[in-house]
Amino acid sequence: MRLGELVRGVPGERVGADLVAREITSLAYDSRRVKPGSLFFAIPGEKADGYNFAEQALERGAGAVASERPAPAELAGRWVRVPHARRALAEAARIFYGDPASRLQLVGITGTNGKTTTAFLLHSILEAAGMHPGLFGTIEYRVGDRTLPAVHTTPESVDLLSYFADLVAVDGKAALMEVSSHALAQERVWGIHFLAAVFTNLTRDHLDYHKDFESYFAAKRRLFEGLGAPPPELAVLNLDDPWSERLLELPQKRHVTYGISSDAHVRVTNCTQSLTGVRATLTTPQGKLEIESSLIGRTNLENILAAVATAEALGVPGETVRQGIADLKSVPGRFERVSEGQPFLVVVDYAHTDDALRNALKTARELTSNRLIVVFGCGGDRDRAKRPLMGEVAGSLSDLAVLTSDNPRTEDPIRIMNDALVGLQRANKPYLTEVDRRAAIGKALAEAVDGDVVLIAGKGHETYQVLKDEIIPFDDREVARQLLHAMGRREKKEDT
C-alpha cells in the first residue's frame, strides 16, 4: 500500500510526491519490529520517545518515519510530520487492514475490578450463540483457535486491528475487550467504534499514573464518549457504584443497569452460594432467568449480572445466556481454587487494591466455617498510598494475615512491606511477615486446619515475579500445589 493512502486522513505537513508513492509493507511503533518497507511511528512514551529510535528504524529498512516532531535535516526526505502520532497510527492501521472493526460487534469493558471475569463470561455467552468472538484482556488474547499471551490489557491500535482482521478472516462476529484507563488516556483505541460499553466500578488504583480520582474517572468516561469515533449505542452500568450516575448523564441511545439494587434493570431476586458456585434467579427486561455458575462469591455474581445485562441487550436469547454462563468453569487467577485434597479451601485471586482485597476477603469469609487466612503484598513502583489501606483491610477482615512481597520491581521489598505494615498494625489482629513469597505461602498453608480458607492475593494469573534486576518464574497456584503436596496436606480418610 502506498504511503499517501495511509496518511490521507491525517492532517499535517504535505508529503513530497516521491514519498507519497512509496510502498509500505507494514506498520510499526517499536523500532525492533521494523521490517524493510515499514512505516515507523515515533510515538512519545512514558519512559522512551520513539523519536530517539527513528534513525535505528530507518537503518533496519523502514520506508519512512511518522512523527510529531520536525525531521532532522538529514532525514527530511523520509519523514512525515503528523500532529498526533498515536492517532495517526490508528488511522493508518484502519486503512491498512481494511477497517475490520466495522465488521465486528465490539464490546468494551472498563472499571477497576471485574473486567476480566465479565469479559470471559461474555466470551462464553457469545461463543454459545455461535458468534466465534475474540477476547482481548489482562490474561490473554483469543483470536479464532489461537490463544496468545497478553502484552497489555488493551493492545496498541495497530496490533488490535491486526487481530480484528484475523478474527474477521475466521468468521468472527464479535470481540470482547477490557479497555484499561491507561489505554483510554493514551488513546490506544482511537477511531474504534464500540457497539456497547460496560462499566463495572471505580475504586482506588493507578493513581500513580492518573494522580487523582477525577482524572482516573475521566479516562474511563472516554470509552462512553467515544475516541475519534461515535460513542457506543449501548451503555451497561453498575447501579451499585455511585460513579455510574455520572455516566447515565451521557447521551447513549440505550442505558441498561445491573446490580443488587432493586432499581436495576438486571438484578438478583434469589441466590444460593456454596463452595461449588452460585445458583440464582435474576430479573431482567426479558423476564426471569435461572442461572448456575461454577464461579464463587458475591463479586462474581456482580460480574454475571454485568454479562447478562450486556448479552440480553445485544439480543442474545436467555437460554443461550444461561448456557454460556454454565459453560465457563473458571477464570485464571480470579478466585481460582487450588486443590490437592486438603481439608481446607485454598484460593488464588488477583486482588491488588484495597477494594478488590476487601471484596475477595468478604467472599472468602462467606465460605469458611472456621478461620480466614490471607497472604498478600503490594506492588513496587506503584501508588504508595494504597499500601496501608491494603494492610488495614487484610488485618481487619482476616483471622491471620501473612504480609509478603508481591512484584517489588525497583523498590526495596522491605520498604514496601513496612508501608503496608502501618495499616496492618491498626487492625490489632494476628499477623506474620515473610519477605520470601514462597515461604509466606508455606507459612499460611502450615497454619491452616480443617474448615479454614486460605486466600493468596495479589498476583492471580501471573506466572512471574518482577524483582529489581530480573523477572523470575513464580505462579501462586503452582507454588501452592507444590507446597500442599510436599506437606501431605490431604484429607484423612477412615480405614476400611
ROVEX-116710 format. One line per 8 residues: number of its first residue (from 1); their letters; for each residue x negated, y negated, z negated of N, C-alpha, C. Coordinates in steps of 0.2 Angstrom, whole numbers. Example, Ala and Ser with C-alpha at 12.3 -4.5 7.8 and 13.67 -1.06 7.14 Angstrom:
1) AS) -66/28/-39/-62/22/-39/-66/16/-39 | -64/11/-35/-68/5/-36/-64/0/-39 $
This chain:
1) MRLGELVR) -4/6/0/0/0/0/-4/-6/0 | -2/-11/4/-6/-17/4/-6/-22/-2 | -11/-25/-4/-11/-29/-10/-6/-34/-10 | -5/-37/-4/0/-43/-3/7/-40/-5 | 9/-34/-4/15/-31/-6/16/-31/-13 | 11/-29/-16/11/-28/-24/11/-34/-28 | 9/-40/-25/9/-46/-29/14/-51/-26 | 18/-49/-21/23/-53/-18/28/-57/-23 $
9) GVPGERVG) 30/-53/-28/35/-56/-33/31/-59/-39 | 25/-60/-38/21/-63/-44/19/-70/-42 | 21/-75/-46/19/-82/-44/12/-83/-46 | 8/-87/-42/1/-88/-44/-2/-91/-38 | -9/-91/-38/-13/-94/-33/-12/-89/-26 | -12/-93/-21/-11/-89/-14/-17/-85/-13 | -17/-79/-10/-22/-75/-9/-24/-75/-2 | -31/-75/-1/-33/-75/6/-30/-70/11 $
17) ADLVAREI) -30/-71/17/-27/-66/22/-31/-59/22 | -37/-59/21/-41/-53/21/-39/-49/15 | -38/-52/9/-37/-49/3/-30/-47/3 | -25/-50/6/-18/-48/6/-17/-42/10 | -21/-41/15/-21/-35/19/-25/-29/16 | -28/-30/10/-32/-24/8/-28/-19/5 | -30/-13/7/-26/-7/5/-28/-5/-2 | -22/-4/-6/-23/-2/-13/-20/5/-14 $
25) TSLAYDSR) -24/9/-17/-23/16/-18/-20/18/-25 | -21/14/-30/-19/15/-37/-20/8/-41 | -16/9/-47/-16/3/-52/-20/5/-58 | -24/0/-61/-27/2/-67/-28/-4/-72 | -27/-3/-78/-29/-8/-83/-34/-6/-88 | -37/-1/-87/-43/2/-90/-49/3/-85 | -54/-1/-86/-60/0/-81/-62/7/-80 | -61/11/-85/-64/18/-85/-59/22/-81 $
33) RVKPGSLF) -53/20/-79/-49/24/-75/-49/21/-68 | -53/16/-66/-53/14/-59/-56/19/-55 | -53/19/-49/-55/23/-43/-56/19/-37 | -59/21/-32/-60/17/-26/-53/15/-23 | -52/9/-22/-46/6/-20/-41/4/-25 | -43/4/-31/-38/2/-37/-38/-5/-37 | -32/-8/-39/-31/-15/-41/-31/-15/-49 | -37/-18/-51/-38/-18/-58/-35/-24/-62 $
41) FAIPGEKA) -31/-23/-67/-28/-29/-70/-32/-30/-77 | -35/-36/-77/-39/-38/-83/-34/-41/-88 | -32/-36/-92/-27/-38/-97/-31/-40/-104 | -29/-46/-107/-32/-48/-113/-29/-44/-119 | -33/-41/-123/-30/-37/-128/-32/-39/-135 | -30/-35/-140/-31/-37/-147/-39/-37/-149 | -42/-32/-146/-49/-30/-148/-54/-32/-142 | -51/-31/-136/-56/-32/-130/-52/-36/-124 $
49) DGYNFAEQ) -55/-40/-120/-52/-43/-115/-54/-40/-108 | -49/-38/-104/-51/-34/-98/-55/-39/-93 | -55/-45/-94/-59/-50/-90/-66/-48/-91 | -68/-46/-97/-75/-44/-98/-77/-37/-94 | -72/-34/-92/-74/-27/-88/-72/-28/-81 | -71/-34/-78/-69/-34/-71/-75/-32/-67 | -81/-35/-68/-87/-33/-64/-88/-25/-64 | -87/-22/-70/-88/-15/-70/-83/-11/-66 $
57) ALERGAGA) -76/-14/-66/-71/-11/-62/-73/-12/-54 | -75/-17/-52/-77/-18/-45/-83/-14/-43 | -88/-13/-48/-93/-8/-47/-91/-1/-46 | -85/1/-49/-83/8/-48/-78/8/-42 | -77/3/-38/-74/4/-32/-67/0/-32 | -65/-4/-37/-59/-7/-37/-59/-12/-31 | -53/-12/-27/-52/-16/-22/-51/-23/-23 | -49/-25/-29/-48/-32/-32/-46/-32/-39 $
65) VASERPAP) -47/-38/-42/-45/-39/-49/-40/-44/-49 | -35/-42/-54/-29/-47/-55/-30/-50/-62 | -31/-56/-63/-32/-59/-70/-29/-66/-71 | -28/-67/-77/-25/-74/-79/-30/-79/-79 | -37/-77/-79/-42/-82/-79/-45/-83/-72 | -48/-89/-71/-51/-91/-64/-57/-86/-63 | -58/-84/-56/-63/-80/-54/-70/-83/-55 | -74/-79/-57/-81/-81/-57/-83/-82/-49 $
73) AELAGRWV) -87/-87/-48/-89/-89/-41/-91/-83/-37 | -95/-79/-40/-97/-73/-35/-92/-68/-34 | -86/-68/-38/-81/-63/-37/-75/-66/-33 | -75/-72/-31/-69/-75/-29/-65/-72/-23 | -69/-68/-19/-66/-65/-13/-63/-59/-15 | -63/-57/-21/-60/-50/-23/-56/-51/-30 | -53/-57/-30/-49/-59/-36/-42/-62/-35 | -37/-60/-39/-30/-63/-38/-29/-66/-45 $
81) RVPHARRA) -27/-72/-45/-26/-75/-52/-18/-75/-53 | -16/-73/-58/-9/-72/-60/-8/-76/-67 | -2/-78/-68/0/-82/-74/0/-77/-80 | 2/-71/-79/3/-66/-85/1/-59/-82 | -4/-57/-84/-7/-50/-82/-2/-44/-83 | 0/-44/-89/4/-38/-90/11/-38/-86 | 14/-44/-86/20/-44/-82/18/-43/-74 | 13/-45/-72/11/-44/-65/9/-36/-64 $
89) LAEAARIF) 6/-33/-69/5/-26/-69/12/-22/-68 | 17/-24/-72/23/-21/-72/27/-22/-66 | 26/-28/-63/30/-29/-56/26/-25/-51 | 20/-25/-51/16/-21/-46/17/-14/-46 | 18/-11/-53/19/-4/-54/26/-2/-51 | 31/-7/-52/38/-6/-50/38/-5/-42 | 34/-9/-39/34/-9/-32/30/-3/-29 | 24/-1/-33/20/4/-31/24/11/-31 $
97) YGDPASRL) 28/12/-36/31/18/-37/38/18/-35 | 40/13/-31/47/14/-28/52/12/-33 | 51/9/-38/57/7/-43/60/13/-46 | 57/18/-49/60/24/-51/65/23/-57 | 64/17/-61/68/16/-67/75/15/-65 | 76/12/-59/83/11/-56/87/17/-55 | 84/23/-55/87/29/-53/88/33/-60 | 87/30/-65/87/34/-72/92/30/-77 $
105) QLVGITGT) 95/34/-81/99/31/-86/94/30/-92 | 92/24/-94/87/23/-99/90/21/-105 | 88/25/-111/90/23/-117/84/21/-121 | 83/15/-124/78/13/-128/80/13/-135 | 76/16/-140/77/16/-147/72/12/-151 | 74/8/-155/69/4/-159/72/4/-166 | 67/2/-170/69/2/-178/62/4/-181 | 62/3/-188/56/5/-192/56/13/-192 $
113) NGKTTTAF) 61/16/-195/62/23/-196/67/26/-192 | 66/32/-190/71/36/-187/71/37/-179 | 67/33/-176/66/33/-169/65/39/-166 | 60/43/-169/58/49/-166/63/54/-166 | 66/55/-172/71/60/-173/77/59/-169 | 79/52/-168/85/51/-164/84/52/-157 | 77/51/-155/76/52/-148/76/60/-146 | 73/64/-151/73/71/-150/80/73/-150 $
121) LLHSILEA) 85/71/-154/92/73/-154/95/71/-147 | 94/65/-145/97/63/-139/94/67/-133 | 88/69/-133/85/73/-128/88/80/-128 | 89/82/-134/93/89/-134/100/89/-131 | 103/83/-133/110/82/-131/111/82/-123 | 106/77/-120/106/76/-113/104/82/-109 | 100/86/-112/97/92/-109/103/97/-109 | 107/98/-114/113/102/-114/118/99/-109 $
129) AGMHPGLF) 118/93/-108/123/90/-102/120/91/-95 | 114/94/-95/111/96/-88/108/90/-85 | 106/85/-89/103/79/-86/95/79/-85 | 92/84/-87/85/85/-87/81/79/-89 | 82/76/-95/80/70/-97/72/70/-99 | 69/64/-98/62/63/-100/62/61/-107 | 57/61/-111/56/59/-118/49/56/-119 | 49/50/-121/43/46/-122/43/43/-129 $
137) GTIEYRVG) 39/45/-134/39/43/-140/32/44/-144 | 33/44/-151/27/44/-155/23/51/-155 | 27/56/-154/24/63/-154/21/65/-147 | 26/64/-142/24/67/-136/28/64/-130 | 26/65/-124/30/63/-118/32/70/-115 | 38/70/-113/41/76/-109/43/73/-102 | 40/76/-97/42/75/-90/43/81/-86 | 50/83/-85/51/89/-82/49/95/-87 $
145) DRTLPAVH) 45/100/-84/42/105/-88/36/103/-92 | 33/97/-91/27/95/-94/28/92/-100 | 24/94/-105/23/90/-112/16/88/-112 | 16/81/-113/9/78/-114/9/74/-121 | 2/74/-123/2/71/-130/3/63/-129 | 6/60/-134/7/53/-134/1/49/-135 | -1/44/-131/-6/40/-132/-4/34/-137 | 2/31/-134/5/26/-138/13/28/-139 $
153) TTPESVDL) 16/25/-144/23/27/-145/27/25/-138 | 25/19/-135/28/17/-129/22/16/-124 | 22/19/-119/16/18/-114/16/12/-111 | 10/10/-108/10/4/-104/14/5/-98 | 16/-1/-95/21/-1/-89/19/4/-83 | 13/3/-81/11/7/-75/11/15/-77 | 9/17/-83/10/24/-85/17/26/-85 | 21/22/-88/28/23/-89/32/24/-82 $
161) LSYFADLV) 30/20/-78/33/20/-71/31/26/-67 | 25/28/-68/22/34/-65/26/40/-68 | 27/40/-74/31/46/-77/38/46/-74 | 41/40/-74/48/40/-71/48/42/-64 | 43/41/-60/43/43/-53/42/51/-53 | 38/53/-58/38/61/-58/44/64/-60 | 48/60/-65/54/63/-68/59/63/-62 | 60/58/-58/65/57/-53/63/63/-48 $
169) AVDGKAAL) 57/64/-47/55/69/-42/57/76/-44 | 58/78/-50/61/84/-53/68/84/-55 | 72/79/-52/79/78/-53/81/76/-60 | 76/73/-63/78/70/-70/83/64/-69 | 88/64/-73/93/59/-73/93/53/-78 | 89/55/-83/89/50/-89/82/50/-92 | 81/46/-97/75/46/-101/76/42/-108 | 74/45/-113/74/43/-120/68/40/-122 $
177) MEVSSHAL) 68/34/-124/61/31/-126/62/27/-133 | 56/29/-137/55/25/-143/52/19/-140 | 55/13/-142/52/7/-140/49/3/-146 | 43/3/-147/40/0/-153/40/-7/-153 | 39/-10/-159/38/-18/-159/32/-20/-156 | 27/-16/-156/21/-18/-153/22/-19/-145 | 25/-14/-143/27/-13/-135/31/-19/-133 | 36/-21/-137/40/-26/-136/37/-33/-136 $
185) AQERVWGI) 33/-34/-141/29/-40/-142/24/-41/-136 | 21/-35/-134/16/-36/-129/19/-35/-122 | 25/-34/-121/29/-34/-115/27/-28/-111 | 26/-22/-114/24/-16/-110/30/-14/-106 | 36/-16/-108/42/-13/-104/45/-19/-100 | 41/-24/-98/43/-29/-94/46/-27/-88 | 52/-30/-86/56/-28/-80/59/-22/-80 | 59/-18/-85/63/-12/-86/70/-13/-89 $
193) HFLAAVFT) 75/-11/-85/82/-12/-87/84/-5/-91 | 86/-6/-97/89/-1/-101/96/-1/-101 | 99/5/-100/107/5/-100/109/4/-107 | 106/7/-112/108/7/-119/102/5/-123 | 103/2/-128/98/0/-134/100/2/-140 | 96/6/-144/99/9/-151/94/6/-156 | 97/3/-161/94/0/-167/95/5/-173 | 90/7/-176/90/12/-182/90/8/-189 $
201) NLTRDHLD) 85/4/-190/85/0/-196/78/-5/-196 | 78/-9/-201/72/-13/-201/69/-13/-208 | 64/-11/-209/61/-11/-216/53/-13/-215 | 50/-14/-221/43/-16/-221/38/-12/-217 | 35/-14/-212/30/-11/-208/27/-15/-203 | 21/-14/-201/17/-18/-196/17/-25/-197 | 17/-27/-203/16/-34/-205/9/-37/-204 | 4/-32/-204/-2/-34/-202/-3/-37/-195 $
209) YHKDFESY) 2/-35/-191/2/-37/-184/7/-43/-183 | 13/-42/-186/18/-47/-184/18/-53/-190 | 15/-52/-195/14/-57/-200/20/-58/-205 | 26/-58/-202/32/-59/-207/38/-55/-204 | 43/-54/-208/49/-50/-206/53/-54/-200 | 53/-60/-200/57/-63/-194/53/-62/-188 | 47/-62/-187/43/-61/-181/44/-53/-179 | 44/-49/-184/45/-42/-183/52/-40/-180 $
217) FAAKRRLF) 57/-44/-183/64/-43/-181/64/-46/-174 | 61/-52/-172/61/-55/-166/59/-50/-160 | 53/-46/-162/51/-42/-157/56/-36/-156 | 59/-33/-161/64/-28/-160/70/-31/-156 | 72/-37/-157/78/-40/-154/77/-41/-146 | 70/-41/-144/69/-42/-137/72/-36/-133 | 72/-30/-136/75/-25/-132/82/-26/-130 | 86/-29/-135/93/-31/-133/94/-37/-129 $
225) EGLGAPPP) 89/-41/-129/89/-47/-125/87/-46/-117 | 83/-41/-117/80/-39/-110/74/-43/-109 | 69/-39/-106/62/-42/-105/61/-42/-97 | 62/-48/-94/62/-48/-87/67/-44/-83 | 72/-42/-86/77/-38/-83/84/-40/-87 | 89/-38/-84/96/-39/-88/96/-36/-94 | 99/-38/-99/100/-35/-106/104/-28/-105 | 103/-23/-110/107/-17/-109/114/-18/-110 $
233) ELAVLNLD) 118/-14/-106/125/-15/-106/128/-13/-113 | 124/-8/-116/127/-5/-122/122/-6/-128 | 124/-8/-134/120/-9/-140/123/-4/-145 | 119/1/-148/121/5/-153/118/3/-159 | 122/1/-164/119/-2/-170/121/2/-177 | 116/2/-181/117/5/-188/120/0/-192 | 127/1/-194/131/-4/-198/128/-5/-205 | 125/1/-207/122/1/-214/116/-4/-215 $
241) DPWSERLL) 113/-6/-210/107/-10/-210/109/-18/-209 | 108/-22/-214/110/-29/-213/108/-33/-207 | 102/-31/-204/99/-34/-198/104/-33/-192 | 108/-28/-192/112/-26/-186/117/-32/-185 | 119/-35/-191/124/-41/-190/121/-46/-185 | 115/-47/-185/112/-52/-180/111/-50/-173 | 111/-43/-172/111/-40/-166/118/-40/-163 | 123/-40/-167/130/-40/-165/132/-46/-162 $
249) ELPQKRHV) 128/-51/-163/130/-58/-160/128/-58/-153 | 123/-54/-150/121/-54/-144/126/-52/-139 | 126/-54/-133/132/-53/-128/131/-47/-124 | 131/-41/-127/131/-35/-124/138/-34/-121 | 139/-30/-116/146/-28/-114/149/-24/-119 | 146/-19/-122/149/-15/-127/144/-14/-133 | 147/-14/-139/144/-13/-145/147/-7/-149 | 143/-2/-151/145/4/-154/141/4/-161 $
257) TYGISSDA) 145/5/-166/141/5/-173/142/12/-176 | 137/14/-180/137/20/-183/135/19/-191 | 136/24/-195/134/23/-202/138/26/-207 | 136/26/-213/140/29/-218/146/24/-220 | 145/18/-218/151/13/-219/157/15/-216 | 163/14/-219/169/16/-217/171/12/-211 | 168/6/-210/170/2/-204/166/4/-198 | 161/8/-198/158/10/-192/162/14/-187 $
265) HVRVTNCT) 160/13/-181/164/17/-176/163/25/-176 | 157/27/-178/155/34/-179/152/34/-186 | 156/38/-190/155/39/-197/156/46/-200 | 154/47/-206/155/54/-209/161/54/-213 | 165/59/-212/171/60/-216/170/66/-221 | 166/70/-220/165/76/-224/158/79/-223 | 154/81/-228/147/83/-227/145/88/-232 | 142/93/-230/138/98/-234/131/99/-232 $
273) QSLTGVRA) 127/98/-237/119/98/-236/116/104/-240 | 111/107/-237/108/113/-240/101/113/-238 | 97/118/-240/90/119/-238/90/121/-231 | 95/124/-228/95/126/-221/98/121/-216 | 100/115/-219/103/110/-214/109/106/-216 | 113/104/-212/118/100/-213/124/102/-209 | 130/102/-212/137/103/-209/141/97/-210 | 144/94/-205/148/88/-206/153/87/-201 $
281) TLTTPQGK) 158/83/-204/164/81/-199/163/74/-198 | 163/72/-192/162/65/-190/168/62/-187 | 169/56/-188/175/52/-185/171/48/-179 | 174/48/-173/171/45/-168/177/42/-164 | 175/37/-159/180/34/-155/184/39/-151 | 181/45/-150/184/51/-146/188/56/-150 | 188/55/-157/191/59/-161/186/62/-166 | 189/68/-170/185/71/-174/179/76/-171 $
289) LEIESSLI) 173/76/-174/168/80/-171/165/84/-177 | 165/91/-176/162/95/-181/155/97/-179 | 150/95/-183/143/96/-181/139/101/-186 | 134/105/-184/130/108/-188/123/107/-185 | 118/106/-190/111/104/-188/106/108/-193 | 101/110/-190/95/113/-195/91/107/-198 | 92/101/-196/89/95/-199/91/94/-206 | 87/92/-211/89/92/-218/89/85/-220 $
297) GRTNLENI) 94/84/-224/94/77/-228/99/72/-225 | 100/67/-229/104/61/-228/101/57/-222 | 94/56/-222/91/52/-217/92/55/-210 | 92/62/-210/93/65/-203/100/65/-201 | 105/64/-206/112/63/-205/113/57/-201 | 109/51/-204/110/45/-201/107/45/-193 | 102/49/-192/99/50/-186/104/53/-181 | 108/58/-184/113/62/-180/118/57/-178 $
305) LAAVATAE) 120/53/-183/126/48/-181/124/43/-175 | 117/41/-176/115/37/-170/115/40/-163 | 113/47/-163/113/51/-157/120/52/-155 | 125/54/-159/132/55/-157/135/48/-154 | 134/43/-158/136/36/-156/134/35/-148 | 128/36/-147/125/34/-141/127/39/-135 | 127/45/-137/129/50/-132/136/50/-130 | 141/49/-135/148/48/-133/149/42/-129 $
313) ALGVPGET) 145/36/-131/146/30/-127/144/31/-120 | 139/35/-119/137/37/-112/141/42/-108 | 146/44/-112/151/48/-108/150/56/-109 | 146/58/-113/144/65/-115/150/68/-119 | 153/73/-116/159/76/-120/157/79/-127 | 161/79/-131/160/81/-138/157/87/-139 | 159/92/-135/157/99/-136/149/100/-134 | 148/96/-129/141/95/-127/136/92/-132 $
321) VRQGIADL) 139/87/-135/135/83/-140/134/88/-146 | 139/92/-148/139/97/-154/134/102/-152 | 134/104/-146/129/110/-144/122/107/-144 | 121/101/-141/114/98/-141/111/97/-148 | 115/95/-153/113/94/-160/111/101/-163 | 115/106/-162/114/113/-164/107/116/-161 | 106/114/-155/100/117/-152/94/114/-154 | 93/108/-157/87/106/-160/86/108/-167 $
329) KSVPGRFE) 81/113/-167/79/116/-174/75/112/-178 | 70/108/-176/66/104/-180/63/99/-176 | 60/94/-179/56/88/-176/49/88/-179 | 44/89/-175/37/90/-178/36/84/-183 | 34/86/-189/32/81/-194/37/77/-197 | 43/78/-196/49/74/-199/53/79/-203 | 51/79/-210/54/83/-215/54/90/-213 | 48/92/-210/47/99/-207/45/104/-213 $
337) RVSEGQPF) 48/109/-213/47/114/-218/41/118/-217 | 37/120/-222/31/124/-222/33/130/-226 | 33/136/-223/35/142/-227/30/148/-226 | 27/150/-232/23/156/-232/26/161/-237 | 33/160/-238/36/165/-243/36/162/-250 | 33/156/-251/33/154/-258/40/152/-261 | 40/153/-268/47/152/-271/49/144/-272 | 46/140/-268/47/133/-269/47/130/-262 $
345) LVVVDYAH) 50/124/-261/51/121/-254/45/117/-253 | 41/117/-247/36/113/-245/38/109/-239 | 38/103/-239/40/99/-233/35/94/-231 | 33/93/-225/29/88/-222/33/82/-219 | 31/76/-220/35/70/-217/31/65/-216 | 32/61/-210/28/56/-208/29/49/-212 | 33/49/-217/34/43/-221/28/40/-223 | 27/34/-220/21/30/-222/22/23/-223 $
353) TDDALRNA) 29/21/-225/31/15/-228/34/16/-234 | 35/11/-238/39/12/-245/46/14/-243 | 49/11/-238/56/13/-237/57/20/-235 | 53/22/-230/53/29/-227/51/34/-233 | 46/32/-237/44/36/-243/50/37/-248 | 54/31/-249/60/32/-253/65/36/-251 | 66/36/-244/71/40/-241/69/47/-241 | 63/49/-240/61/56/-240/61/59/-247 $
361) LKTARELT) 59/55/-252/60/57/-259/67/58/-261 | 71/54/-259/78/54/-261/81/61/-258 | 79/62/-252/82/68/-248/79/74/-252 | 72/74/-254/69/80/-257/72/81/-264 | 74/75/-267/77/76/-274/84/80/-274 | 88/79/-268/94/82/-267/93/90/-266 | 87/92/-264/86/99/-263/82/103/-268 | 80/99/-273/77/103/-279/81/105/-285 $
369) SNRLIVVF) 80/110/-287/83/112/-293/78/112/-299 | 72/109/-298/68/108/-304/64/102/-303 | 57/102/-301/53/96/-301/52/94/-293 | 51/88/-293/49/85/-286/41/82/-287 | 37/85/-282/30/83/-282/29/80/-275 | 25/74/-275/24/71/-269/16/70/-268 | 14/71/-262/7/70/-261/7/64/-256 | 4/58/-257/4/53/-252/-2/48/-253 $
377) GCGGDRDR) -3/44/-247/-8/40/-247/-6/34/-243 | -11/29/-242/-9/23/-237/-15/23/-232 | -13/20/-226/-17/19/-221/-22/13/-222 | -28/14/-219/-33/9/-219/-32/4/-213 | -34/-2/-214/-34/-7/-209/-27/-9/-207 | -23/-8/-212/-15/-10/-211/-13/-14/-217 | -7/-16/-217/-4/-21/-222/-5/-18/-229 | -10/-22/-233/-12/-20/-239/-6/-21/-244 $
385) AKRPLMGE) -1/-26/-243/4/-27/-247/9/-22/-248 | 9/-17/-244/14/-11/-245/11/-6/-249 | 5/-6/-250/2/-1/-254/4/0/-261 | 5/-5/-265/8/-5/-272/15/-3/-272 | 18/-5/-266/25/-4/-266/26/4/-265 | 22/7/-261/22/14/-259/21/18/-266 | 16/15/-270/14/18/-276/19/18/-281 | 23/13/-281/28/12/-286/34/17/-284 $
393) VAGSLSDL) 36/17/-278/41/22/-275/39/29/-277 | 33/31/-275/31/38/-276/31/40/-284 | 29/35/-288/29/37/-295/36/37/-298 | 40/32/-296/47/31/-299/51/37/-297 | 51/40/-291/56/44/-288/53/52/-288 | 47/53/-291/45/60/-291/44/61/-298 | 42/68/-300/41/70/-306/33/70/-307 | 30/71/-302/22/71/-302/20/68/-295 $
401) AVLTSDNP) 16/63/-295/13/60/-289/6/62/-288 | 4/64/-282/-3/65/-281/-6/60/-276 | -10/55/-278/-12/50/-274/-19/52/-270 | -19/51/-264/-25/53/-260/-26/49/-254 | -30/51/-250/-32/47/-244/-28/49/-238 | -26/44/-234/-22/45/-228/-27/45/-222 | -26/40/-218/-31/38/-212/-35/32/-215 | -40/32/-218/-44/26/-221/-46/22/-215 $
409) RTEDPIRI) -48/24/-210/-51/20/-204/-57/17/-207 | -58/11/-206/-64/7/-208/-65/5/-215 | -59/6/-219/-59/4/-226/-62/10/-230 | -64/8/-236/-66/12/-242/-60/16/-244 | -59/22/-244/-53/26/-246/-52/24/-254 | -57/24/-258/-56/22/-265/-52/15/-266 | -54/11/-262/-51/4/-262/-44/4/-260 | -42/8/-255/-35/9/-253/-31/12/-259 $
417) MNDALVGL) -34/17/-261/-30/21/-267/-29/16/-273 | -34/12/-274/-34/8/-280/-28/3/-279 | -27/1/-273/-21/-4/-271/-15/0/-273 | -14/6/-271/-8/10/-272/-7/11/-279 | -13/12/-283/-13/14/-290/-9/9/-294 | -10/3/-292/-7/-3/-296/1/-2/-296 | 4/0/-291/11/2/-291/13/8/-294 | 8/13/-293/10/20/-296/10/19/-304 $
425) QRANKPYL) 5/16/-307/5/15/-314/11/11/-317 | 14/7/-313/20/4/-315/26/8/-317 | 26/14/-313/31/19/-314/31/23/-321 | 25/23/-324/24/26/-330/26/33/-330 | 24/37/-325/26/44/-324/19/48/-323 | 19/54/-323/13/58/-322/10/57/-315 | 4/57/-314/1/57/-308/-6/59/-308 | -9/61/-302/-16/64/-301/-19/60/-295 $
433) TEVDRRAA) -25/59/-295/-28/56/-290/-34/60/-287 | -34/61/-281/-39/65/-277/-41/62/-270 | -46/60/-269/-48/57/-263/-48/61/-257 | -50/68/-258/-50/73/-253/-43/75/-252 | -41/74/-246/-33/76/-244/-32/83/-245 | -36/87/-242/-35/94/-243/-35/97/-250 | -40/94/-254/-40/96/-261/-33/93/-265 | -31/87/-263/-25/84/-266/-19/89/-264 $
441) IGKALAEA) -18/91/-258/-13/96/-256/-13/102/-260 | -20/104/-261/-21/110/-265/-18/110/-272 | -20/104/-275/-18/102/-282/-10/102/-283 | -7/99/-278/0/99/-278/4/106/-278 | 1/110/-273/4/117/-272/2/121/-278 | -4/120/-282/-5/124/-288/-1/122/-293 | 2/116/-293/6/114/-299/13/116/-298 | 15/118/-292/22/120/-290/24/126/-293 $
449) VDGDVVLI) 31/127/-295/34/133/-298/40/134/-294 | 43/140/-296/50/141/-293/55/136/-294 | 58/134/-288/63/128/-288/61/121/-287 | 54/120/-287/51/114/-285/52/112/-278 | 51/106/-276/50/104/-270/43/100/-269 | 39/101/-265/33/98/-264/33/94/-257 | 33/87/-257/33/83/-251/26/81/-250 | 24/82/-244/17/80/-242/19/74/-237 $
457) AGKGHETY) 18/68/-239/20/62/-235/14/58/-231 | 16/55/-226/11/50/-223/9/52/-216 | 7/58/-214/4/60/-208/8/64/-203 | 13/67/-206/18/71/-202/15/75/-197 | 16/73/-190/15/77/-185/7/77/-183 | 4/72/-186/-3/71/-184/-8/77/-185 | -12/78/-181/-17/84/-181/-24/81/-182 | -25/75/-185/-32/72/-186/-32/68/-192 $
465) QVLKDEII) -37/66/-194/-38/61/-199/-43/56/-197 | -42/49/-197/-46/44/-195/-50/42/-200 | -57/43/-200/-62/41/-205/-66/35/-202 | -70/32/-206/-74/26/-204/-78/28/-197 | -81/33/-197/-86/34/-192/-84/40/-187 | -78/43/-189/-76/49/-185/-69/51/-186 | -66/55/-181/-60/57/-182/-60/65/-182 | -58/68/-188/-58/75/-189/-52/78/-188 $
473) PFDDREVA) -52/85/-187/-46/89/-186/-42/89/-193 | -36/87/-194/-33/88/-200/-25/88/-199 | -22/93/-201/-15/94/-200/-12/96/-206 | -8/92/-209/-5/93/-216/-1/100/-216 | 2/101/-211/6/108/-210/2/114/-210 | -4/113/-206/-8/119/-206/-12/120/-212 | -14/114/-215/-18/114/-222/-14/117/-227 | -7/115/-227/-3/118/-232/-2/126/-231 $
481) RQLLHAMG) -1/128/-225/0/135/-224/-7/139/-226 | -12/136/-224/-19/140/-226/-19/140/-234 | -18/135/-237/-18/135/-245/-13/139/-248 | -7/139/-246/-2/144/-248/-4/151/-247 | -7/152/-241/-9/159/-240/-15/161/-244 | -19/157/-245/-25/158/-249/-23/159/-257 | -18/155/-259/-16/156/-266/-12/162/-267 | -9/165/-262/-5/170/-263/2/168/-266 $
489) RREKKEDT) 4/162/-264/10/159/-267/16/162/-264 | 17/168/-265/23/171/-262/28/173/-267 | 34/174/-265/39/175/-269/38/183/-272 | 39/184/-278/38/190/-281/44/194/-279 | 43/201/-277/49/205/-276/49/211/-281 | 55/212/-283/56/218/-288/54/224/-285 | 51/229/-289/49/235/-287/55/239/-285 | 54/243/-280/60/248/-278/58/255/-278 $
